[in-house]
């Protein structure tokens, strides 16, 4: 047998069994998602791919020419973080959209929902990206902007059109759009299902999601139904990918706001947890000493069931995060001693959260963005992505995040379990012990938070667990 044939057989074996093994580690439960968010234009530029853009709303002197090839080249690095999904900001063609290049580069005002932006790459690049991500056990989520666009004039492949009437959503301060429903519903149901069936993507992040609340109706009901029906059909015919159908909305506000927004009438079941972000990231508040403003109460609140915070029911799964592309980075809120430890603490909360979580690129290194020239408060965080630590502290943070996300992936108690809280009395330290348990798998994990270095025996007579200040320890009990 010649060497070329042997190589082909080995490659086929890796593709078939490597993909199968990667898939077997994923359950399809939306709560297990650990997502890595990528701002396409500012993340990575790969040679031989799209040329990228020259300008984008964001800080001066930062990358603007990111492309799909750069993301493909970074997939092994992304996998090393032990995440299982990527969310990319919009990749649809915005090269002819109204508003100029700075806006076009963001992707949020497309002129063609059925075409990849040539600045980012080609159709073949995108297919390769999806296939390579799936080979590594990584889901692919696209950013869907279904309430506003940048000048779409052509019909969809099936002949549907957008009604571009200027609209205002039902909810106060929900934002203006230029997509009117129900006239545009069939068009956007087609967009939502086209990319799943044609490219095998696994779900959607939904920009300014309240824009689909119009005329007393939540049109996410119909869009979600179309996505779920297609995913069920694909799964029934034996497809491995394009079956997840995860949909997460951008709906700013607390539980009450979201209940009246995208969760209304069962439209969506997952929206980004802006309230949780504020509680644990340090946004809108300053840290006191080495702890959170409200001590461990904020951690307990975030790790409790959704109804504890006022959500409609416990089937709702808010997506917890620390930063995104529309504001400051989490590290911008951190100051004083224990800088990297404070960031470890916050990512440990993500790892211990029952529900989907999202990490914004660069936060794994403690990147900062505040007050950079050329930026505004809604785009400071669009800094140049890098996939190599620049010093030992950055590497230490990245390694800790990778380790706790691996524990999250391996322990259902962390991503879907219920939490119990204990605050043992230890002189000179504030300590929180979180017990996460999952009856379905009989899995149990304890997470210990402390603001000081301590030694703690989890059970009488057991070897004391050494816990460093602000660096939570995870212990698998069973």
Secondary structure, DSSP 8 states (H G I E B T S, - for coil): --HHHHHHHHHHHIIIIIHHHHHHT----GGG-EEEEE-HHHH---TTS----S--SS-TTS-----HHHHHHTHHHHHHTT--EEEES--EE-TT-TT-HHHHTT-SS-SEEEEE-TTT--HHHHHHHHHHHHHTT-EEEEEE--S--S---S--TTS-------EE-SSTT--EES--TTTTHHHHHHHHHHHHHHH---EEEETTGGGGEETTEETHHHHHHHHHHHHHHHHHTT-SSS---EEEE---S-HHHHHTTTTGGGS-S-BB-HHHHHHHH-TTS--BTTB-TTTTHHHHHHHS-GGGGT-S-TT---BEES--TTS--GGGG--SS-HHHHHHHHHHHHHT-SS-EEEETTGGGT---TT-TT--TTTTT-----SS-SSHHHHHHHHHHHHHHHHHHH-HHHHH-EEEEE---BTTB-EEEEEEEETTTTEEEEEEEESS-EEE-SSTTS--EEEBTTB-EEEE--
